[in-house]
């Protein structure tokens, strides 16, 4: 999936009816040959251990699905930190991410066929009845055409495919009469108005009730869409046509694909990320296999598999040749310019490209699939999860991880193709990390920052649709699944479509009339036959030999060795081109090289230097390309230098009973005091300072002595607060924002600056919490008089915290804190903290505008009314706050949207707010489950 995540893959790569001379490699066929080879190179996993891991996946799914149904349904998604449903319009807008939500019980529909794969047929039957009874597709909501297609239309079609399969078996779904298919057809017709463009490319969004044209639609003004958004429709739309006989859906999807193919860059055979839906002009001309393009390539190959149309395979092979020629730099996959594909467009990769090794398995190109997958696994072992984006030297670029399933998908297909038990161990690691770092009492929470381990109040529907499906299939034997998975193909959201559709209702012409195909290097097509002698040489250590050189690629990486350097620069003994990192504005030789590359250097009045390139002024085309690359490097170098001046976010982890490290709050660092990245974390109980603003000598030093002091922002500088609590004997400080409603999810994090004086006298760590994160901590104090926290640069392993707690209990069976062990039923009066999600990383990159709030003259801020959140951007504090300068870290701005009215009369969409005692009861139950897992009993 291109924007919100989503898997790609195919249960059986090719229909048996397809001509074998053109077919992509078959995972099932490869597995037969490979299994005997790989078992000699690695110790096989016992059937008992595989069953144990499979059962653990089932328990994890039950935990996620059960909490969604209990706390969120009929809302679209679960908010696992606050144990309630996410309803469009009732939560602060997250921008484009919310376009997947249409008030149609998204998670339930997305999970339908997962229930059958996991052999939960009774739950599947109940879920189908709920969908038919409760889901309304006529809501006045603007939704993404792409997301609605792959998640909702795909979910309904996948549910229908397995419903008719179960009905044929004669035990379940005997009452079913194509009701899900009729809903899918209704939704398909609702999406068709989006295709009303001159190009045939769909609008990116549509109103489910009013379509595109009507004034009430509040959409239809967009001009651009991503390539994947327009090119990831053919499987669902063609399946809908084949199931119903209504050819219009397949026709529209084919027309969109034909137009994208026509608009490819002819010399490189690559496509850009964003295209104008009216003119066909490329808006973003960078090209890769990650976000914005990914599933376009996937659907070309799978359209051939499902529909048997040779033109789709020819197109895919043409693109694949270009990908391997320009984008693939094993083990990396780096974006390039479609017009100048020898130039890298960026020096980082996004997490969505993790699907590509699985697609390469389907293609049959096994070696680069193993290489890229191993590189990604090394990144995961370093950060526990795959960061949303990471640089070529494997540093975190975007730290979020919304529990994406693409890596698990590629792991499954590599295991299917090789039988190598190494990939079972990889899957085991994924399970352990999910349980250790993402599991919370009400489900699984996305990672807000993989470096600190902090959470986001978000559990996307694709997590249930894909992650558990691929993990279960990884460890399942054929007899563990109630149907033959090889009879189906996986969509990009891992929904199952039957391969027999290839011979059903074939009323669409399969002849391609768009253009002539260029002649390609024949070696590219060596991989289009399932020749197991080529794919798997007679060497049981084949895959291991490919992986071995990459074992330390993350730890030993150097960015200079990874970026491609054009061969032309080195021919005839010529010097390599000038790199941005080596440039000196005072070096005459460098200035001469700039002139040769068409780059002008302008000295500004304020002392800064500006660089401008005019390619037409370059000495040659090669020099012009070198100049373009130099400018790109200079921009990235400048951006990186700015980032290096900023400190990364820190973590406040509640470690006392009953939390035991389960709650991790994202905190802003300080430019003074103890550096938590260089010293051991600080652990202690918290206590409120008096006065609460900490701007004068504390009147309760005995209360904060040896503890971490809580102080409120405002009325004096941060450094002054730190000195006052340090003088009172505090071992650390947490500053809580006085701007009510502020949150790290909706405002940029920032670092606390000093007061312009020498701050070496401050030796305790200081962290900053926004209002909502601070409220969670304050609520915990109200419920438990003694709350212990950990201040660190990264959240500590929960298992270690639980072990420490057990050790303390053994040493002190009866302590003054026994009152904390009262039952959850005795707790009352707590207020639940609402957490919201941050925007998509794609938006963050495009819309980042660093802001800062400056200190002002001393003022009585306490008597002033709190600033109105609706009158100023979140996180932009009024100048009456005198804490000091704050430098933005994340630079993530949120765009607010109007509240949308609910148009469904049958379903109650109110928030399911859960009292704190109910949540804590779940916590205790979850902690017991962790204890069982530690002892190997679960």
Order of alpha helices (4+ residues) and beta strands (2+ residues): alpha-alpha-beta-beta-alpha-alpha-alpha-beta-alpha-alpha-beta-beta-alpha-alpha-alpha-beta-beta-beta-alpha-alpha-beta-beta-beta-beta-alpha-alpha-beta-beta-alpha-alpha-beta-beta-beta-beta-alpha-beta-beta-alpha-alpha-alpha-beta-beta-alpha-beta-beta-beta-alpha-beta-alpha-beta-beta-beta-alpha-beta-alpha-alpha-beta-beta-alpha
